[in-house]
Amino acid sequence: MNLRSLIFLLLLTLGGCAHVSLQDRWRHADELAAQAGWQKLSIRTDTFDLTAFIPTFIEQRDLLTVYIEGDGLAWLSRSRPSSDPTPRNPVGLRLAMHHPQGAAAYLARPCQYVNESSPRNCKQTYWTNGRFSEAVIAASDQAIDELKRRFSARKLVLVGYSGGGAVAALVAARRNDVAELVTVAGNLDHQAWTRMHRVQPLDASLNPVDAWQSLAAIPQRHFVGGADSVVTASVTESFASFFPASRRPKIIEIPEFSHDCCWVEGWEEIWGRGRD
């Protein structure tokens, strides 16, 4: 990691993240990509231009693992939405670049890392109450089709961080090529989540719990942090409670981890947990 990246992460750690500019957020992702030998890609869908990062030299594999980013900078405060949801700390991107084996790609959420001069349909609803709307899920599904094509893959593993876990689950529910669904601190029941935080419901969003029957046949692992106060284990447990006992997804709790610490640093070891 270079000096600029270390300084950026230090700002996040010291609580200065609210003041990290959009340009710095872009630059940080570009530097992470350069260090990993990855490149940025724009994928045009029916509704949005979605940003992806993929290895510069694509290794074609039957199985592709796609990491989906979290909600990013959706809100500046409980009552003030952000003007741009590009994440300050792109945990999903960092996880993708630490994928331990096989082919991997990263998919940002709508309007993250999108050119300010030509955004398509970048309305605040798509990172606030409609962050898991039909338009968002359909666009993510289309982008994953394109990533799958580029890697000549036949099967997918979908990995979602935080709100990206909801997107991964909702996309998986409408596909027949998902070999596994993995979430990290995933918001898998946004109704339980908004009740817990006493915030306005995401009334323009789909909820993964409503798709449980389509997900029941897909192998799943859901990682939660015991010290996570943003998406607590109770949210994941609420999701799992919709499944019959014989099909209940695996929940793997790591007691000392919070919402964003320390998934990336331990990811290569964590990845193997919970497998039969």
Secondary structure as UniProt FT lines:
FT   HELIX           3..13
FT   TURN            14..15
FT   HELIX           17..19
FT   HELIX           22..36
FT   STRAND          38..44
FT   STRAND          49..55
FT   STRAND          63..68
FT   STRAND          75..77
FT   TURN            78..79
FT   STRAND          80..81
FT   HELIX           91..97
FT   STRAND          103..107
FT   TURN            110..113
FT   TURN            116..117
FT   HELIX           124..127
FT   TURN            128..132
FT   HELIX           134..151
FT   STRAND          155..161
FT   HELIX           163..172
FT   TURN            173..174
FT   STRAND          178..184
FT   HELIX           190..197
FT   TURN            203..204
FT   HELIX           208..211
FT   HELIX           212..215
FT   TURN            216..217
FT   STRAND          220..225
FT   TURN            226..227
FT   HELIX           233..240
FT   TURN            241..242
FT   HELIX           245..247
FT   STRAND          250..254
FT   TURN            255..256
FT   TURN            263..266
FT   HELIX           267..270
FT   TURN            271..274
//
